């Protein structure tokens, strides 16, 4: 969806009018701008992955962090619940930090520089 939206922008039409090859337009101009929302969505979705693990591990009786969380909740094991929440939070924050570090790789315009 973002690629289709990006390919409809004015600068893409300008690149087509200049006679650039369609592959270069799609990869150099379109993909560079279309990938940023997908990378951000991936990092945010990792938090929801843990929430889904609780349901999947409970329904199918898989051992894992989600099942451990349910067992801790049923046994009122508050220190274990706090530890699981803390580790999950650290994991999500770490992934978001890594994505922030990868932004300049995907889009050079995001690189820090002198303010104008």
N, CA, C and O atoms as CSV, one atom per row, in Angstrom:
chain,resi,resn,atom,element,x,y,z
A,1,UNK,N,N,0.819,-1.187,0.000
A,1,UNK,CA,C,0.000,0.000,0.000
A,1,UNK,C,C,0.870,1.261,0.000
A,1,UNK,O,O,0.588,2.204,-0.740
A,2,UNK,N,N,1.905,1.284,0.809
A,2,UNK,CA,C,2.746,2.475,0.849
A,2,UNK,C,C,3.534,2.652,-0.446
A,2,UNK,O,O,3.802,3.779,-0.863
A,3,UNK,N,N,3.905,1.549,-1.078
A,3,UNK,CA,C,4.632,1.655,-2.351
A,3,UNK,C,C,3.728,2.229,-3.432
A,3,UNK,O,O,4.165,3.064,-4.224
A,4,UNK,N,N,2.481,1.793,-3.475
A,4,UNK,CA,C,1.531,2.325,-4.457
A,4,UNK,C,C,1.309,3.813,-4.211
A,4,UNK,O,O,1.262,4.606,-5.151
A,5,UNK,N,N,1.175,4.180,-2.955
A,5,UNK,CA,C,0.975,5.587,-2.614
A,5,UNK,C,C,2.217,6.406,-2.967
A,5,UNK,O,O,2.105,7.517,-3.487
A,6,UNK,N,N,3.387,5.864,-2.687
A,6,UNK,CA,C,4.628,6.577,-2.984
A,6,UNK,C,C,4.828,6.751,-4.482
A,6,UNK,O,O,5.297,7.799,-4.925
A,7,UNK,N,N,4.478,5.736,-5.269
A,7,UNK,CA,C,4.655,5.839,-6.718
A,7,UNK,C,C,3.695,6.836,-7.355
A,7,UNK,O,O,3.857,7.175,-8.527
A,8,UNK,N,N,2.711,7.309,-6.618
A,8,UNK,CA,C,1.807,8.327,-7.130
A,8,UNK,C,C,2.219,9.747,-6.779
A,8,UNK,O,O,1.510,10.696,-7.116
A,9,UNK,N,N,3.347,9.909,-6.113
A,9,UNK,CA,C,3.800,11.234,-5.687
A,9,UNK,C,C,4.347,12.038,-6.872
A,9,UNK,O,O,4.640,11.497,-7.938
A,10,UNK,N,N,4.469,13.331,-6.645
A,10,UNK,CA,C,4.922,14.257,-7.687
A,10,UNK,C,C,6.362,13.982,-8.125
A,10,UNK,O,O,6.662,14.024,-9.318
A,11,UNK,N,N,7.255,13.702,-7.174
A,11,UNK,CA,C,8.653,13.505,-7.554
A,11,UNK,C,C,8.838,12.230,-8.377
A,11,UNK,O,O,9.792,12.126,-9.149
A,12,UNK,N,N,7.939,11.266,-8.220
A,12,UNK,CA,C,7.991,10.060,-9.057
A,12,UNK,C,C,7.571,10.406,-10.486
A,12,UNK,O,O,8.170,9.930,-11.451
A,13,UNK,N,N,6.542,11.233,-10.609
A,13,UNK,CA,C,6.122,11.659,-11.953
A,13,UNK,C,C,7.217,12.476,-12.620
A,13,UNK,O,O,7.422,12.373,-13.830
A,14,UNK,N,N,7.918,13.284,-11.840
A,14,UNK,CA,C,9.031,14.054,-12.381
A,14,UNK,C,C,10.142,13.123,-12.870
A,14,UNK,O,O,10.720,13.349,-13.933
A,15,UNK,N,N,10.436,12.085,-12.098
A,15,UNK,CA,C,11.471,11.127,-12.510
A,15,UNK,C,C,11.066,10.405,-13.790
A,15,UNK,O,O,11.912,10.136,-14.643
A,16,UNK,N,N,9.782,10.091,-13.931
A,16,UNK,CA,C,9.305,9.460,-15.171
A,16,UNK,C,C,9.425,10.428,-16.339
A,16,UNK,O,O,9.797,10.035,-17.445
A,17,UNK,N,N,9.109,11.697,-16.089
A,17,UNK,CA,C,9.193,12.701,-17.149
A,17,UNK,C,C,10.641,12.922,-17.583
A,17,UNK,O,O,10.899,13.250,-18.741
A,18,UNK,N,N,11.583,12.744,-16.659
A,18,UNK,CA,C,12.993,12.882,-16.998
A,18,UNK,C,C,13.495,11.703,-17.814
A,18,UNK,O,O,14.581,11.770,-18.390
A,19,UNK,N,N,12.718,10.620,-17.873
A,19,UNK,CA,C,13.093,9.473,-18.684
A,19,UNK,C,C,13.918,8.431,-17.958
A,19,UNK,O,O,14.587,7.622,-18.600
A,20,UNK,N,N,13.887,8.432,-16.640
A,20,UNK,CA,C,14.623,7.413,-15.895
A,20,UNK,C,C,13.977,6.044,-16.084
A,20,UNK,O,O,12.782,5.941,-16.359
A,21,UNK,N,N,14.774,5.012,-15.934
A,21,UNK,CA,C,14.260,3.652,-16.081
A,21,UNK,C,C,13.265,3.340,-14.962
A,21,UNK,O,O,13.473,3.755,-13.822
A,22,UNK,N,N,12.193,2.620,-15.273
A,22,UNK,CA,C,11.179,2.304,-14.248
A,22,UNK,C,C,11.728,1.532,-13.051
A,22,UNK,O,O,11.263,1.721,-11.927
A,23,UNK,N,N,12.711,0.666,-13.283
A,23,UNK,CA,C,13.291,-0.090,-12.168
A,23,UNK,C,C,14.031,0.849,-11.226
A,23,UNK,O,O,13.937,0.716,-10.006
A,24,UNK,N,N,14.761,1.792,-11.792
A,24,UNK,CA,C,15.480,2.753,-10.954
A,24,UNK,C,C,14.511,3.644,-10.189
A,24,UNK,O,O,14.752,3.970,-9.027
A,25,UNK,N,N,13.427,4.037,-10.828
A,25,UNK,CA,C,12.422,4.858,-10.149
A,25,UNK,C,C,11.827,4.088,-8.980
A,25,UNK,O,O,11.686,4.626,-7.882
A,26,UNK,N,N,11.478,2.822,-9.218
A,26,UNK,CA,C,10.832,2.025,-8.169
A,26,UNK,C,C,11.780,1.751,-7.007
A,26,UNK,O,O,11.382,1.846,-5.846
A,27,UNK,N,N,13.029,1.413,-7.311
A,27,UNK,CA,C,13.952,1.046,-6.241
A,27,UNK,C,C,14.603,2.250,-5.574
A,27,UNK,O,O,14.649,2.328,-4.346
A,28,UNK,N,N,15.102,3.180,-6.362
A,28,UNK,CA,C,15.838,4.301,-5.784
A,28,UNK,C,C,14.933,5.356,-5.166
A,28,UNK,O,O,15.245,5.906,-4.111
A,29,UNK,N,N,13.827,5.633,-5.813
A,29,UNK,CA,C,12.962,6.706,-5.339
A,29,UNK,C,C,11.780,6.175,-4.526
A,29,UNK,O,O,11.480,6.691,-3.450
A,30,UNK,N,N,11.124,5.162,-5.036
A,30,UNK,CA,C,9.909,4.681,-4.388
A,30,UNK,C,C,10.161,3.852,-3.148
A,30,UNK,O,O,9.590,4.125,-2.092
A,31,UNK,N,N,11.011,2.842,-3.261
A,31,UNK,CA,C,11.225,1.918,-2.144
A,31,UNK,C,C,11.867,2.605,-0.952
A,31,UNK,O,O,11.582,2.260,0.194
A,32,UNK,N,N,12.725,3.567,-1.211
A,32,UNK,CA,C,13.401,4.263,-0.116
A,32,UNK,C,C,12.404,4.964,0.795
A,32,UNK,O,O,12.582,4.988,2.013
A,33,UNK,N,N,11.366,5.529,0.216
A,33,UNK,CA,C,10.365,6.223,1.024
A,33,UNK,C,C,9.273,5.293,1.528
A,33,UNK,O,O,8.655,5.562,2.558
A,34,UNK,N,N,9.033,4.214,0.821
A,34,UNK,CA,C,7.941,3.318,1.204
A,34,UNK,C,C,8.332,2.351,2.312
A,34,UNK,O,O,7.456,1.798,2.977
A,35,UNK,N,N,9.613,2.136,2.526
A,35,UNK,CA,C,10.016,1.116,3.498
A,35,UNK,C,C,9.975,1.619,4.939
A,35,UNK,O,O,9.844,0.810,5.858
A,36,UNK,N,N,10.081,2.911,5.163
A,36,UNK,CA,C,10.140,3.427,6.532
A,36,UNK,C,C,8.910,3.082,7.369
A,36,UNK,O,O,9.079,2.632,8.502
A,37,UNK,N,N,7.683,3.265,6.880
A,37,UNK,CA,C,6.533,2.869,7.707
A,37,UNK,C,C,6.486,1.371,7.980
A,37,UNK,O,O,6.011,0.952,9.036
A,38,UNK,N,N,6.971,0.560,7.047
A,38,UNK,CA,C,6.980,-0.887,7.265
A,38,UNK,C,C,7.985,-1.284,8.340
A,38,UNK,O,O,7.710,-2.172,9.147
A,39,UNK,N,N,9.128,-0.644,8.357
A,39,UNK,CA,C,10.133,-0.938,9.379
A,39,UNK,C,C,9.606,-0.535,10.752
A,39,UNK,O,O,9.781,-1.268,11.725
A,40,UNK,N,N,8.967,0.618,10.832
A,40,UNK,CA,C,8.389,1.067,12.097
A,40,UNK,C,C,7.288,0.122,12.556
A,40,UNK,O,O,7.222,-0.227,13.735
A,41,UNK,N,N,6.432,-0.290,11.644
A,41,UNK,CA,C,5.360,-1.220,11.992
A,41,UNK,C,C,5.891,-2.558,12.472
A,41,UNK,O,O,5.302,-3.179,13.356
A,42,UNK,N,N,6.998,-3.007,11.896
A,42,UNK,CA,C,7.620,-4.253,12.338
A,42,UNK,C,C,8.085,-4.144,13.782
A,42,UNK,O,O,7.866,-5.058,14.578
A,43,UNK,N,N,8.725,-3.033,14.124
A,43,UNK,CA,C,9.229,-2.859,15.489
A,43,UNK,C,C,8.088,-2.781,16.493
A,43,UNK,O,O,8.179,-3.346,17.583
A,44,UNK,N,N,7.022,-2.090,16.136
A,44,UNK,CA,C,5.882,-1.978,17.040
A,44,UNK,C,C,5.154,-3.313,17.147
A,44,UNK,O,O,4.658,-3.662,18.218
A,45,UNK,N,N,5.087,-4.054,16.059
A,45,UNK,CA,C,4.401,-5.342,16.056
A,45,UNK,C,C,5.061,-6.392,16.928
A,45,UNK,O,O,4.413,-7.365,17.315
A,46,UNK,N,N,6.329,-6.218,17.243
A,46,UNK,CA,C,7.001,-7.184,18.103
A,46,UNK,C,C,6.403,-7.196,19.503
A,46,UNK,O,O,6.413,-8.229,20.172
A,47,UNK,N,N,5.888,-6.067,19.950
A,47,UNK,CA,C,5.207,-6.036,21.243
A,47,UNK,C,C,3.930,-6.855,21.218
A,47,UNK,O,O,3.618,-7.547,22.187
A,48,UNK,N,N,3.192,-6.785,20.127
A,48,UNK,CA,C,1.974,-7.576,19.981
A,48,UNK,C,C,2.259,-9.057,19.833
A,48,UNK,O,O,1.399,-9.891,20.114
A,49,UNK,N,N,3.456,-9.383,19.396
A,49,UNK,CA,C,3.843,-10.783,19.267
A,49,UNK,C,C,3.838,-11.478,20.623
A,49,UNK,O,O,3.450,-12.641,20.729
A,50,UNK,N,N,4.267,-10.768,21.650
A,50,UNK,CA,C,4.263,-11.353,22.987
A,50,UNK,C,C,2.839,-11.568,23.478
A,50,UNK,O,O,2.545,-12.594,24.091
A,51,UNK,N,N,1.959,-10.621,23.219
A,51,UNK,CA,C,0.559,-10.781,23.610
A,51,UNK,C,C,-0.088,-11.966,22.923
A,51,UNK,O,O,-0.894,-12.671,23.532
A,52,UNK,N,N,0.248,-12.194,21.682
A,52,UNK,CA,C,-0.275,-13.351,20.967
A,52,UNK,C,C,0.309,-14.653,21.476
A,52,UNK,O,O,-0.347,-15.694,21.425
A,53,UNK,N,N,1.545,-14.603,21.968
A,53,UNK,CA,C,2.183,-15.811,22.496
A,53,UNK,C,C,1.450,-16.325,23.724
A,53,UNK,O,O,1.391,-17.533,23.952
A,54,UNK,N,N,0.893,-15.424,24.512
A,54,UNK,CA,C,0.145,-15.846,25.699
A,54,UNK,C,C,-1.036,-16.710,25.287
A,54,UNK,O,O,-1.271,-17.762,25.881
A,55,UNK,N,N,-1.779,-16.279,24.276
A,55,UNK,CA,C,-2.952,-17.039,23.843
A,55,UNK,C,C,-2.563,-18.359,23.179
A,55,UNK,O,O,-3.147,-19.399,23.482
A,56,UNK,N,N,-1.596,-18.324,22.287
A,56,UNK,CA,C,-1.190,-19.531,21.562
A,56,UNK,C,C,-0.632,-20.580,22.521
A,56,UNK,O,O,-0.969,-21.759,22.417
A,57,UNK,N,N,0.216,-20.156,23.448
A,57,UNK,CA,C,0.818,-21.107,24.379
A,57,UNK,C,C,-0.210,-21.667,25.350
A,57,UNK,O,O,-0.076,-22.805,25.800
A,58,UNK,N,N,-1.227,-20.891,25.679
A,58,UNK,CA,C,-2.275,-21.389,26.566
A,58,UNK,C,C,-3.186,-22.367,25.836
A,58,UNK,O,O,-3.513,-23.427,26.370
A,59,UNK,N,N,-3.595,-22.024,24.629
A,59,UNK,CA,C,-4.526,-22.878,23.878
A,59,UNK,C,C,-3.885,-24.214,23.518
A,59,UNK,O,O,-4.511,-25.262,23.679
A,60,UNK,N,N,-2.648,-24.189,23.033
A,60,UNK,CA,C,-2.000,-25.411,22.566
A,60,UNK,C,C,-1.068,-26.042,23.601
A,60,UNK,O,O,-0.369,-27.005,23.286
A,61,UNK,N,N,-1.047,-25.527,24.812
A,61,UNK,CA,C,-0.221,-26.047,25.919
A,61,UNK,C,C,1.261,-26.100,25.563
A,61,UNK,O,O,1.957,-27.054,25.913
A,62,UNK,N,N,1.737,-25.076,24.870
A,62,UNK,CA,C,3.164,-24.981,24.575
A,62,UNK,C,C,3.875,-24.371,25.779
A,62,UNK,O,O,3.341,-23.454,26.405
A,63,UNK,N,N,5.052,-24.855,26.112
A,63,UNK,CA,C,5.813,-24.190,27.169
A,63,UNK,C,C,6.479,-22.934,26.600
A,63,UNK,O,O,6.988,-22.941,25.478
A,64,UNK,N,N,6.467,-21.886,27.370
A,64,UNK,CA,C,7.091,-20.657,26.902
A,64,UNK,C,C,6.806,-19.508,27.844
A,64,UNK,O,O,6.257,-19.699,28.929
A,65,UNK,N,N,7.179,-18.327,27.428
A,65,UNK,CA,C,7.014,-17.147,28.265
A,65,UNK,C,C,5.547,-16.826,28.509
A,65,UNK,O,O,5.174,-16.430,29.613
A,66,UNK,N,N,4.720,-16.992,27.495
A,66,UNK,CA,C,3.292,-16.715,27.657
A,66,UNK,C,C,2.645,-17.651,28.651
A,66,UNK,O,O,1.861,-17.221,29.496
A,67,UNK,N,N,2.963,-18.917,28.557
A,67,UNK,CA,C,2.416,-19.901,29.502
A,67,UNK,C,C,2.952,-19.638,30.904
A,67,UNK,O,O,2.218,-19.769,31.884
A,68,UNK,N,N,4.213,-19.271,31.005
A,68,UNK,CA,C,4.803,-18.938,32.299
A,68,UNK,C,C,4.088,-17.745,32.922
A,68,UNK,O,O,3.883,-17.695,34.135
A,69,UNK,N,N,3.713,-16.788,32.083
A,69,UNK,CA,C,2.993,-15.618,32.576
A,69,UNK,C,C,1.616,-16.004,33.115
A,69,UNK,O,O,1.203,-15.511,34.165
A,70,UNK,N,N,0.913,-16.868,32.417
A,70,UNK,CA,C,-0.405,-17.316,32.877
A,70,UNK,C,C,-0.276,-18.086,34.187
A,70,UNK,O,O,-1.073,-17.888,35.104
A,71,UNK,N,N,0.718,-18.959,34.282
A,71,UNK,CA,C,0.933,-19.708,35.526
A,71,UNK,C,C,1.266,-18.768,36.681
A,71,UNK,O,O,0.783,-18.963,37.796
A,72,UNK,N,N,2.084,-17.757,36.425
A,72,UNK,CA,C,2.418,-16.785,37.467
A,72,UNK,C,C,1.189,-15.993,37.887
A,72,UNK,O,O,1.032,-15.661,39.062
A,73,UNK,N,N,0.324,-15.691,36.940
A,73,UNK,CA,C,-0.906,-14.962,37.253
A,73,UNK,C,C,-1.839,-15.808,38.109
A,73,UNK,O,O,-2.434,-15.306,39.062
A,74,UNK,N,N,-1.970,-17.080,37.777
A,74,UNK,CA,C,-2.842,-17.970,38.550
A,74,UNK,C,C,-2.293,-18.227,39.950
A,74,UNK,O,O,-3.064,-18.388,40.896
A,75,UNK,N,N,-0.980,-18.268,40.089
A,75,UNK,CA,C,-0.360,-18.528,41.392
A,75,UNK,C,C,-0.062,-17.251,42.167
A,75,UNK,O,O,0.484,-17.304,43.268
A,76,UNK,N,N,-0.415,-16.115,41.602
A,76,UNK,CA,C,-0.149,-14.802,42.212
A,76,UNK,C,C,1.336,-14.628,42.548
A,76,UNK,O,O,1.704,-14.165,43.628
A,77,UNK,N,N,2.150,-15.006,41.606
A,77,UNK,CA,C,3.600,-14.880,41.746
A,77,UNK,C,C,4.009,-13.525,41.158
A,77,UNK,O,O,4.428,-13.436,40.004
A,78,UNK,N,N,3.880,-12.489,41.965
A,78,UNK,CA,C,4.097,-11.126,41.487
A,78,UNK,C,C,5.539,-10.840,41.061
A,78,UNK,O,O,5.741,-10.164,40.053
A,79,UNK,N,N,6.546,-11.326,41.789
A,79,UNK,CA,C,7.913,-11.070,41.308
A,79,UNK,C,C,8.180,-11.668,39.921
A,79,UNK,O,O,8.865,-11.055,39.102
A,80,UNK,N,N,7.641,-12.860,39.659
A,80,UNK,CA,C,7.825,-13.465,38.339
A,80,UNK,C,C,7.100,-12.656,37.264
A,80,UNK,O,O,7.635,-12.456,36.173
A,81,UNK,N,N,5.889,-12.193,37.564
A,81,UNK,CA,C,5.157,-11.362,36.593
A,81,UNK,C,C,5.915,-10.069,36.309
A,81,UNK,O,O,6.008,-9.642,35.158
A,82,UNK,N,N,6.456,-9.448,37.353
A,82,UNK,CA,C,7.221,-8.215,37.157
A,82,UNK,C,C,8.459,-8.470,36.298
A,82,UNK,O,O,8.816,-7.652,35.450
A,83,UNK,N,N,9.103,-9.602,36.524
A,83,UNK,CA,C,10.290,-9.938,35.739
A,83,UNK,C,C,9.939,-10.146,34.272
A,83,UNK,O,O,10.654,-9.679,33.385
A,84,UNK,N,N,8.836,-10.849,34.017
A,84,UNK,CA,C,8.418,-11.080,32.630
A,84,UNK,C,C,8.059,-9.761,31.958
A,84,UNK,O,O,8.439,-9.529,30.811
A,85,UNK,N,N,7.325,-8.888,32.666
A,85,UNK,CA,C,6.989,-7.576,32.109
A,85,UNK,C,C,8.248,-6.765,31.828
A,85,UNK,O,O,8.358,-6.120,30.785
A,86,UNK,N,N,9.196,-6.798,32.760
A,86,UNK,CA,C,10.434,-6.041,32.591
A,86,UNK,C,C,11.224,-6.537,31.384
A,86,UNK,O,O,11.690,-5.738,30.572
A,87,UNK,N,N,11.376,-7.856,31.265
A,87,UNK,CA,C,12.136,-8.402,30.137
A,87,UNK,C,C,11.437,-8.141,28.806
A,87,UNK,O,O,12.091,-7.869,27.799
A,88,UNK,N,N,10.109,-8.224,28.804
A,88,UNK,CA,C,9.361,-7.926,27.578
A,88,UNK,C,C,9.527,-6.462,27.190
A,88,UNK,O,O,9.731,-6.142,26.019
A,89,UNK,N,N,9.440,-5.582,28.174
A,89,UNK,CA,C,9.606,-4.148,27.912
A,89,UNK,C,C,11.008,-3.845,27.394
A,89,UNK,O,O,11.172,-3.074,26.448
A,90,UNK,N,N,12.007,-4.446,28.008
A,90,UNK,CA,C,13.380,-4.238,27.550
A,90,UNK,C,C,13.552,-4.751,26.120
A,90,UNK,O,O,14.230,-4.119,25.309
A,91,UNK,N,N,12.945,-5.885,25.813
A,91,UNK,CA,C,13.033,-6.426,24.457
A,91,UNK,C,C,12.397,-5.520,23.418
A,91,UNK,O,O,12.973,-5.293,22.354
A,92,UNK,N,N,11.207,-4.999,23.721
A,92,UNK,CA,C,10.519,-4.115,22.774
A,92,UNK,C,C,11.285,-2.807,22.611
A,92,UNK,O,O,11.436,-2.314,21.494
A,93,UNK,N,N,11.768,-2.241,23.714
A,93,UNK,CA,C,12.536,-0.998,23.624
A,93,UNK,C,C,13.845,-1.204,22.861
A,93,UNK,O,O,14.263,-0.333,22.099
A,94,UNK,N,N,14.484,-2.340,23.062
A,94,UNK,CA,C,15.716,-2.634,22.333
A,94,UNK,C,C,15.459,-2.735,20.836
A,94,UNK,O,O,16.228,-2.209,20.031
A,95,UNK,N,N,14.379,-3.411,20.465
A,95,UNK,CA,C,14.050,-3.525,19.038
A,95,UNK,C,C,13.732,-2.157,18.433
A,95,UNK,O,O,14.148,-1.867,17.312
A,96,UNK,N,N,13.003,-1.320,19.159
A,96,UNK,CA,C,12.718,0.024,18.652
A,96,UNK,C,C,13.999,0.845,18.520
A,96,UNK,O,O,14.138,1.627,17.579
A,97,UNK,N,N,14.929,0.676,19.449
A,97,UNK,CA,C,16.201,1.383,19.365
A,97,UNK,C,C,17.003,0.914,18.153
A,97,UNK,O,O,17.603,1.729,17.452
A,98,UNK,N,N,17.015,-0.395,17.907
A,98,UNK,CA,C,17.726,-0.931,16.745
A,98,UNK,C,C,17.115,-0.408,15.451
A,98,UNK,O,O,17.836,-0.080,14.509
A,99,UNK,N,N,15.788,-0.331,15.404
A,99,UNK,CA,C,15.122,0.206,14.211
A,99,UNK,C,C,15.488,1.674,14.021
A,99,UNK,O,O,15.704,2.114,12.892
A,100,UNK,N,N,15.562,2.435,15.110
A,100,UNK,CA,C,15.978,3.831,14.995
A,100,UNK,C,C,17.404,3.946,14.467
A,100,UNK,O,O,17.712,4.861,13.704
A,101,UNK,N,N,18.266,3.031,14.865
A,101,UNK,CA,C,19.634,3.047,14.349
A,101,UNK,C,C,19.694,2.647,12.878
A,101,UNK,O,O,20.596,3.074,12.157
A,102,UNK,N,N,18.739,1.828,12.425
A,102,UNK,CA,C,18.728,1.373,11.033
A,102,UNK,C,C,18.065,2.363,10.079
A,102,UNK,O,O,18.204,2.223,8.864
A,103,UNK,N,N,17.352,3.353,10.595
A,103,UNK,CA,C,16.683,4.320,9.724
A,103,UNK,C,C,17.625,4.970,8.716
A,103,UNK,O,O,17.272,5.043,7.539
A,104,UNK,N,N,18.813,5.448,9.117
A,104,UNK,CA,C,19.702,6.063,8.119
A,104,UNK,C,C,20.169,5.093,7.035
A,104,UNK,O,O,20.528,5.528,5.940
A,105,UNK,N,N,20.171,3.804,7.313
A,105,UNK,CA,C,20.547,2.824,6.290
A,105,UNK,C,C,19.484,2.786,5.197
A,105,UNK,O,O,19.802,2.716,4.010
A,106,UNK,N,N,18.221,2.832,5.608
A,106,UNK,CA,C,17.125,2.761,4.650
A,106,UNK,C,C,16.871,4.094,3.956
A,106,UNK,O,O,16.505,4.117,2.781
A,107,UNK,N,N,17.060,5.196,4.661
A,107,UNK,CA,C,16.787,6.510,4.084
A,107,UNK,C,C,17.873,7.488,4.527
A,107,UNK,O,O,17.870,7.928,5.676
A,108,UNK,N,N,18.792,7.831,3.644
A,108,UNK,CA,C,19.900,8.719,4.017
A,108,UNK,C,C,19.453,10.111,4.461
A,108,UNK,O,O,20.214,10.814,5.125
A,109,UNK,N,N,18.244,10.519,4.111
A,109,UNK,CA,C,17.774,11.842,4.519
A,109,UNK,C,C,17.556,11.937,6.020
A,109,UNK,O,O,17.445,13.042,6.551
A,110,UNK,N,N,17.493,10.814,6.713
A,110,UNK,CA,C,17.235,10.795,8.147
A,110,UNK,C,C,18.521,11.021,8.937
A,110,UNK,O,O,18.467,11.295,10.136
A,111,UNK,N,N,19.665,10.910,8.288
A,111,UNK,CA,C,20.943,11.070,8.982
A,111,UNK,C,C,21.014,12.419,9.676
A,111,UNK,O,O,20.531,13.434,9.174
A,112,UNK,N,N,21.628,12.395,10.838
A,112,UNK,CA,C,21.807,13.637,11.584
A,112,UNK,C,C,22.851,14.509,10.921
A,112,UNK,O,O,23.819,14.018,10.339
A,113,UNK,N,N,22.645,15.761,11.014
A,113,UNK,CA,C,23.588,16.705,10.436
A,113,UNK,C,C,23.404,18.051,11.103
A,113,UNK,O,O,22.697,18.174,12.103
A,114,UNK,N,N,24.034,19.034,10.550
A,114,UNK,CA,C,23.897,20.369,11.107
A,114,UNK,C,C,22.534,20.936,10.775
A,114,UNK,O,O,22.013,20.754,9.675
A,115,UNK,N,N,21.969,21.623,11.744
A,115,UNK,CA,C,20.676,22.269,11.520
A,115,UNK,C,C,20.888,23.500,10.650
A,115,UNK,O,O,21.899,24.192,10.761
A,116,UNK,N,N,19.930,23.754,9.798
A,116,UNK,CA,C,20.077,24.918,8.915
A,116,UNK,C,C,19.332,26.105,9.453
A,116,UNK,O,O,19.345,27.172,8.838
